[in-house]
């Protein structure tokens, strides 16, 4: 489901995606009209170097960020260190030669972080033609299911699919996995929670 303007209803409403190709074939949940829309471009993903400090050791890891995403001191995000993923808190941001309190993904040279106990689940929420990056701290054993609604960053979203760290994508409603196995969740804002 995505939220777009229906050519018949003349207002933004939920549409079910019937087919994905070069264009999307969608059906309006309000009036039933079937029409095509251009497939929204997938946002570019930057891989940013992250230094993760955990107790007495530090590791060079990486963090994935969407191109229009910003990071600030104190943010809790997920860092990938080889096959492991750690929840981390941002303690320093390098943008070129400068230390800054916040920066966009394409400006970040290195993130300095400290490990925290929880994992951070990343989500990309489609709202019309824009993609909103959201984060949610969770216990590694918490479960997330396709088709269910969760609160991420104060916004309610319904999960359309889940990309796992080891490659596959869960698309079937009801399929679920643990937070520690999730690379990114994709979904859309629930009706009444749009901005």
C-alpha positions in Angstrom: 0.0 0.0 0.0 1.2 3.5 -0.8 -0.4 6.9 -0.3 -0.8 9.0 -3.5 -3.3 11.3 -5.2 -6.1 9.4 -7.0 -7.0 10.9 -10.4 -10.7 10.1 -9.7 -11.0 11.0 -6.0 -8.7 14.1 -6.5 -7.2 13.7 -3.1 -4.4 11.7 -1.5 -5.6 8.2 -0.4 -4.3 4.7 0.1 -3.6 2.6 -3.1 -2.7 -1.1 -3.3 0.2 -1.9 -5.6 -1.1 -4.5 -8.0 2.1 -4.9 -10.1 5.6 -3.5 -10.1 7.5 -3.0 -13.4 8.9 0.2 -15.0 5.7 1.8 -13.7 3.5 0.8 -10.8 -0.1 -0.4 -11.4 -2.1 0.7 -8.4 -5.7 0.5 -7.3 -7.4 3.2 -5.2 -8.7 1.8 -1.9 -11.5 4.5 -1.9 -13.0 4.3 -5.4 -11.4 1.2 -6.9 -9.9 3.1 -9.9 -6.8 1.2 -11.4 -4.1 3.4 -12.9 -0.4 3.6 -13.5 2.1 5.8 -11.8 5.8 6.3 -12.3 7.9 4.0 -10.0 9.4 6.3 -7.4 13.2 6.2 -7.5 15.0 4.3 -4.8 17.0 6.7 -2.7 20.8 6.3 -3.0 22.4 4.7 0.1 25.7 5.9 1.4 28.0 3.6 3.4 29.7 5.8 6.1 32.8 4.7 8.1 32.0 4.3 11.8 34.4 3.8 14.7 32.6 1.7 17.3 33.9 1.7 20.9 32.7 -1.2 23.0 34.2 -1.4 26.5 37.9 -1.7 26.0 38.1 -2.1 22.2 37.3 0.0 19.1 36.4 -1.4 15.7 36.2 0.1 12.3 32.6 -0.6 11.1 30.1 1.0 8.7 26.7 2.7 8.8 24.2 2.8 5.9 22.4 6.2 5.4 20.0 7.4 2.8 21.3 10.3 0.7 18.9 12.9 2.2 19.3 11.6 5.7 21.0 13.6 8.5 22.8 12.3 11.6 23.2 14.2 14.9 25.2 13.7 18.1 23.3 11.4 20.4 21.4 9.6 17.6 21.0 5.8 18.1 21.7 3.9 14.9 22.9 0.5 13.8 26.5 -0.2 12.8 27.6 -3.2 10.7 30.9 -4.8 11.8 31.5 -7.7 9.5 28.6 -10.1 10.0 27.6 -8.5 13.3 25.4 -5.5 13.9 25.6 -3.3 17.0 23.3 -0.7 18.3 25.4 2.5 18.7 25.1 6.0 19.9 26.8 8.8 17.9 29.4 10.6 20.0 31.3 12.4 17.3 30.8 13.4 13.6 33.6 14.3 11.3 32.7 16.2 8.1 36.0 16.5 6.2 38.4 18.2 8.6 35.8 19.5 10.9 33.9 18.1 13.9 30.2 19.0 13.7 27.1 18.3 15.8 25.0 17.2 12.8 25.5 16.5 9.1 23.9 15.0 6.0 25.0 11.5 4.8 27.1 12.8 1.8 29.0 15.2 4.2 30.0 12.6 6.8 33.6 11.4 6.7 33.6 9.3 9.9 31.1 8.7 12.7 32.5 8.1 16.2 30.1 5.9 18.3 29.8 3.8 21.4 28.1 0.5 21.6 24.7 0.2 23.4 22.8 -2.9 24.3 19.8 -2.6 22.0 19.9 -2.9 18.3 18.5 -0.1 16.1 16.0 -1.1 13.4 16.1 1.1 10.3 13.0 1.8 8.3 12.3 3.5 5.0 8.7 4.8 4.9 7.2 5.8 1.5 4.8 8.7 1.7 3.6 9.7 -1.8 6.8 10.5 -3.7 9.0 10.9 -0.7 10.9 8.4 1.4 11.3 9.1 5.1 14.1 7.3 7.1 13.1 6.3 10.6 14.9 4.4 13.4 13.6 2.4 16.3 15.6 0.9 19.2 14.5 -2.6 19.9 15.7 -5.7 21.8 17.5 -8.0 19.4 14.9 -10.7 20.0 11.9 -8.4 19.3 9.9 -9.7 16.3 8.6 -7.6 13.3 6.1 -9.0 10.9 5.1 -8.0 7.3 1.6 -6.5 7.3 1.8 -5.4 10.9 1.8 -1.8 12.2 4.5 -0.5 14.5 5.6 2.9 15.8 8.9 4.2 14.5 10.3 7.6 15.5 6.8 8.6 16.8 5.1 7.7 13.5 2.9 4.6 12.9 3.9 2.6 9.9 2.7 -0.6 8.3 5.4 -3.0 7.1 5.3 -3.9 3.4 8.5 -5.9 3.3 11.6 -6.6 5.3 15.2 -6.9 3.9 17.2 -9.4 6.0 21.0 -9.0 6.6 21.7 -12.4 5.0 20.1 -11.4 1.7 16.4 -12.5 1.3 13.4 -10.2 1.4 10.3 -11.1 3.3 7.2 -9.9 1.4 4.4 -12.3 2.4 2.0 -10.9 5.0 2.5 -12.6 8.3 6.2 -13.5 7.7 8.3 -12.3 10.6 11.8 -12.1 11.9 13.9 -10.9 14.8 15.2 -7.3 15.0 18.8 -8.5 15.1 18.4 -10.1 11.6 16.9 -7.0 9.9 18.9 -4.9 7.5 16.0 -2.5 6.7 12.2 -2.4 7.0 10.1 -0.8 4.2 6.5 0.4 4.6 4.1 3.3 4.5 2.6 5.6 7.0 -0.7 4.6 8.5 -3.8 6.7 7.6 -4.2 9.6 10.0 -0.4 9.7 10.8 0.7 11.5 7.5 2.6 14.7 7.6 
